């Protein structure tokens, strides 16, 4: 298990992109916002452990790096902010959860903009991370 506090964001992102490239599932310890009985956010962050299958990495309009992934427990698409990742383990097995098709995806949420970073598939991971970092800075 790798703890994100012990490594740079670039190194964490590089390893997660490698998992994406090789289609390996990842178990993450993540801080999610707690909700009350009525479903309203309380502002408190609680740790949760999930096994996910990453299928995309995007940057929000606010500058957050987002991991788009399928949750193995619920088989639903989820989005995770990289900054809330506490620890992760990349497995050597293959992804098993089917991703939603383009027709089944909901329309983009109003107010959330993403930056698409295009790079050659055979580009080294470090170069792709640098392209993503450059897109964040823009």
Backbone torsions as a table, in degrees:
resi	resn	phi	psi	omega
1	UNK	NA	131.6	179.1
2	UNK	-105.3	132.6	178.8
3	UNK	-97.7	127.7	-175.8
4	UNK	-66.4	-23.5	178.7
5	UNK	-69.4	-18.3	-178.1
6	UNK	-95.5	3.0	-179.3
7	UNK	-143.6	163.3	-179.5
8	UNK	-75.1	159.7	176.2
9	UNK	-61.0	-37.7	179.4
10	UNK	-62.0	-43.5	179.4
11	UNK	-66.3	-43.3	177.2
12	UNK	-59.4	-47.5	-179.4
13	UNK	-63.6	-39.6	178.1
14	UNK	-60.3	-45.0	-179.6
15	UNK	-67.5	-37.6	179.4
16	UNK	-70.9	-35.0	175.7
17	UNK	-67.3	-34.9	175.2
18	UNK	-62.4	-42.3	176.9
19	UNK	-62.0	-40.2	176.6
20	UNK	-61.6	-47.7	-179.1
21	UNK	-60.7	-41.8	-177.4
22	UNK	-89.2	-0.7	-179.4
23	UNK	55.6	50.9	176.7
24	UNK	-104.9	135.4	175.9
25	UNK	-68.3	157.7	-178.0
26	UNK	-134.0	131.1	173.3
27	UNK	-95.1	126.3	-177.0
28	UNK	-120.2	148.2	166.2
29	UNK	-104.6	122.8	-166.9
30	UNK	-133.3	144.3	175.1
31	UNK	-93.8	113.9	177.4
32	UNK	-113.6	156.1	-178.4
33	UNK	-79.1	129.5	-179.1
34	UNK	-72.3	147.2	177.2
35	UNK	-122.1	149.8	178.1
36	UNK	-84.6	-173.8	-177.5
37	UNK	-62.0	-29.1	-179.5
38	UNK	-84.4	-3.2	179.3
39	UNK	88.6	7.7	178.8
40	UNK	-87.1	144.6	178.6
41	UNK	-69.4	138.2	-178.5
42	UNK	-97.5	-16.5	-177.8
43	UNK	91.7	-7.0	178.3
44	UNK	-92.5	138.0	177.5
45	UNK	-98.5	133.9	178.0
46	UNK	-125.3	146.6	179.4
47	UNK	-78.7	139.7	175.1
48	UNK	-137.6	150.2	179.1
49	UNK	-114.5	128.6	-179.4
50	UNK	-138.2	149.1	170.2
51	UNK	-105.0	123.6	-173.9
52	UNK	-125.4	161.9	174.7
53	UNK	-124.5	104.1	-174.7
54	UNK	-70.8	133.5	175.6
55	UNK	-124.0	-5.9	177.9
56	UNK	-164.5	152.9	173.9
57	UNK	-128.2	123.4	-178.3
58	UNK	-132.0	166.8	177.0
59	UNK	-117.5	128.4	-179.3
60	UNK	-78.7	168.6	177.3
61	UNK	-62.3	-27.8	178.8
62	UNK	-79.5	-6.0	178.8
63	UNK	92.7	8.3	178.0
64	UNK	-81.2	138.9	173.4
65	UNK	-85.2	124.2	-176.1
66	UNK	-114.5	134.6	173.4
67	UNK	-99.0	121.3	174.3
68	UNK	-97.5	127.0	-173.0
69	UNK	-150.7	159.5	173.1
70	UNK	-93.0	132.0	177.6
71	UNK	-84.3	123.3	-177.5
72	UNK	-66.6	-30.7	-177.3
73	UNK	-71.3	-42.7	-175.4
74	UNK	-105.6	-11.2	-176.2
75	UNK	59.5	29.8	178.9
76	UNK	-111.1	151.5	175.4
77	UNK	-74.7	134.2	-179.9
78	UNK	-133.5	159.3	175.9
79	UNK	-122.2	132.8	-178.1
80	UNK	-125.4	133.2	176.4
81	UNK	-81.1	128.9	-177.4
82	UNK	-58.2	-35.7	-177.6
83	UNK	-66.9	-18.7	179.2
84	UNK	-94.7	1.8	177.7
85	UNK	-75.7	125.5	-179.0
86	UNK	-96.7	-44.9	-178.7
87	UNK	-154.1	160.6	179.3
88	UNK	-154.8	155.2	173.9
89	UNK	-134.5	126.1	177.7
90	UNK	-95.3	126.9	-177.8
91	UNK	-89.2	163.9	179.7
92	UNK	-98.1	-1.5	179.2
93	UNK	-81.0	179.2	-178.5
94	UNK	-100.4	157.0	174.7
95	UNK	-63.5	145.9	-179.0
96	UNK	-127.5	-19.2	-175.7
97	UNK	-84.9	130.5	178.9
98	UNK	-73.0	134.9	177.4
99	UNK	-79.3	152.5	177.7
100	UNK	-68.7	148.7	176.7
101	UNK	-76.5	165.9	-178.9
102	UNK	-60.7	-34.1	180.0
103	UNK	-70.7	-28.5	-176.4
104	UNK	-85.3	-12.8	-178.8
105	UNK	-73.9	139.9	176.3
106	UNK	-71.1	160.5	177.0
107	UNK	-63.2	155.8	179.9
108	UNK	-61.3	143.4	179.3
109	UNK	-70.1	136.3	178.0
110	UNK	-63.2	135.7	178.5
111	UNK	91.2	-7.0	178.5
112	UNK	-109.9	113.5	177.8
113	UNK	-107.8	144.5	177.9
114	UNK	-123.4	156.1	176.5
115	UNK	-109.7	124.2	176.3
116	UNK	-92.5	125.6	179.2
117	UNK	-107.6	116.9	179.2
118	UNK	-97.1	133.7	177.1
119	UNK	-150.9	155.1	179.2
120	UNK	-62.9	142.0	-179.1
121	UNK	-61.2	-35.1	-178.3
122	UNK	-85.2	6.1	178.1
123	UNK	-68.3	138.9	178.6
124	UNK	-59.8	151.6	-177.6
125	UNK	-59.3	-41.9	-179.3
126	UNK	-59.5	-37.2	178.6
127	UNK	-67.9	-38.5	179.1
128	UNK	-67.1	-39.1	177.9
129	UNK	-64.5	-39.8	178.5
130	UNK	-64.6	-40.1	176.6
131	UNK	-61.8	-39.9	178.5
132	UNK	-66.9	-40.9	178.4
133	UNK	-64.6	-39.7	177.4
134	UNK	-64.2	-38.5	178.6
135	UNK	-65.8	-35.9	177.0
136	UNK	-64.1	-40.0	-177.2
137	UNK	-71.0	-25.3	-176.6
138	UNK	-73.1	NA	NA
